């Protein structure tokens, strides 16, 4: 479900970007000074509404990732809690923006810290738990430095050896 929310967010982002591209086209055309002034702000408003809908999906995605991390034995609960708080912040901002255009508070300006903490924790965890027998992919053919093909079990391993 979390992956579907993230995919939906990517699709919504692509749609939102089409509104920005349309505004850029209006500014570049220069067909008349009144056309960008008349058509530009509605397109920017469309972008903002679609963007807020995308952030709603992203907030749900982060809440689900936080929940999965909370249930995990590997991820510390404080990291999972910060990710869930970040998701709640995005949800609060996007719901507030969709309901009221003049929402003064942007909660996600503070709660995004959960995403940064998760990124740092994932990089640290990956660096500490590298498989000693795994070699980095240094060529496209899948051969190690001696020219022999790597075993599929080394690359396909998911759990501890």
C-alpha positions in Angstrom: 0.0 0.0 0.0 2.9 2.4 0.8 4.5 1.7 -2.6 1.2 2.5 -4.3 0.9 5.8 -2.5 4.4 6.6 -3.5 3.6 5.7 -7.1 0.4 7.8 -7.0 2.5 10.7 -5.6 4.8 10.4 -8.6 1.9 10.4 -11.1 0.3 13.4 -9.4 3.6 15.2 -9.4 3.9 14.7 -13.1 0.4 16.1 -13.6 1.2 19.1 -11.4 4.4 19.8 -13.5 2.3 20.0 -16.7 0.6 23.1 -15.1 4.0 24.7 -14.5 5.2 23.9 -18.0 2.0 25.5 -19.4 2.8 28.7 -17.4 6.3 28.7 -18.7 5.0 28.3 -22.2 2.7 31.3 -21.7 5.6 33.4 -20.5 7.8 32.3 -23.4 5.2 32.8 -26.1 4.7 36.5 -25.6 1.7 36.4 -27.8 0.3 39.3 -25.9 1.0 40.9 -22.6 -2.5 40.3 -21.4 -2.5 36.5 -22.1 0.1 35.5 -19.5 -1.5 37.8 -17.0 -4.9 36.3 -17.5 -4.0 32.6 -18.0 -0.9 32.4 -15.7 -2.5 32.7 -12.2 -5.2 30.1 -12.8 -2.6 27.6 -14.0 -0.5 28.3 -10.9 -3.5 27.8 -8.7 -4.2 24.5 -10.5 -0.6 23.5 -9.9 -0.9 24.3 -6.2 -4.1 22.2 -5.8 -2.7 19.2 -7.6 0.6 19.5 -5.6 -1.3 19.6 -2.4 -3.2 16.4 -3.4 0.2 14.8 -4.2 1.5 15.8 -0.8 -1.5 14.2 0.8 -0.5 10.9 -0.9 3.1 11.4 0.2 1.9 11.9 3.8 0.0 8.7 3.7 3.1 7.0 2.3 5.2 8.3 5.1 2.6 7.2 7.7 2.7 3.7 6.3 6.5 3.6 6.2 6.5 4.8 9.8 4.1 2.1 10.8 6.1 -0.6 9.0 9.3 0.7 10.6 7.6 0.7 14.0 6.7 -3.0 13.5 10.2 -3.8 12.4 12.7 -5.3 14.8 15.5 -3.5 12.9 14.5 0.1 12.8 14.6 2.0 16.1 11.2 3.1 17.3 12.3 6.8 17.5 13.2 6.8 13.8 9.8 5.2 13.0 8.0 7.8 15.2 9.8 10.7 13.4 8.8 9.3 10.0 5.2 8.9 11.1 5.3 12.5 12.5 6.6 13.7 9.1 3.8 11.9 7.3 1.2 13.5 9.7 2.8 16.9 9.0 2.4 16.5 5.3 -1.2 15.3 5.8 -2.0 18.3 8.0 -0.5 20.8 5.5 -2.2 19.3 2.4 -5.6 18.8 4.0 -5.4 22.4 5.4 -4.4 23.8 2.0 -7.2 21.9 0.2 -9.8 23.1 2.7 -8.5 26.7 3.1 -6.4 28.6 0.6 -5.0 30.9 3.3 -3.6 28.4 5.7 -0.9 30.3 7.7 1.0 27.4 9.3 3.2 25.0 7.4 3.8 22.1 9.8 5.9 20.1 7.3 8.5 22.8 7.5 9.5 21.3 10.8 8.4 17.6 10.5 10.4 16.9 7.4 13.2 16.1 9.9 11.8 12.6 10.1 12.6 12.0 6.5 16.2 13.2 6.9 16.7 11.1 10.0 15.4 8.0 8.1 17.8 8.7 5.3 20.7 9.0 7.7 19.7 5.9 9.6 19.4 3.9 6.3 22.8 5.0 5.1 24.4 4.2 8.5 22.7 0.9 8.7 23.8 -0.1 5.2 27.4 0.9 5.8 27.5 -1.1 9.0 25.9 -4.2 7.7 27.6 -4.7 4.3 28.2 -8.3 3.5 31.9 -9.1 3.7 31.9 -11.3 0.6 29.9 -8.9 -1.5 31.8 -6.9 -4.1 30.6 -3.6 -5.5 29.3 -3.9 -9.1 32.3 -2.5 -11.0 31.4 -3.7 -14.5 28.3 -4.4 -16.5 29.2 -8.0 -17.3 28.7 -9.1 -13.7 32.3 -10.5 -13.3 34.6 -9.8 -10.4 38.2 -8.7 -10.6 39.4 -12.2 -11.4 37.1 -12.4 -14.4 34.8 -15.1 -12.9 31.1 -14.6 -12.8 29.7 -13.7 -9.4 27.4 -16.2 -7.8 23.7 -15.3 -7.8 23.4 -16.4 -4.1 25.8 -13.6 -3.1 23.8 -10.9 -4.8 20.4 -12.3 -4.1 20.9 -12.9 -0.4 18.2 -11.1 1.7 19.0 -12.4 5.2 22.1 -13.0 7.3 24.4 -15.6 6.0 
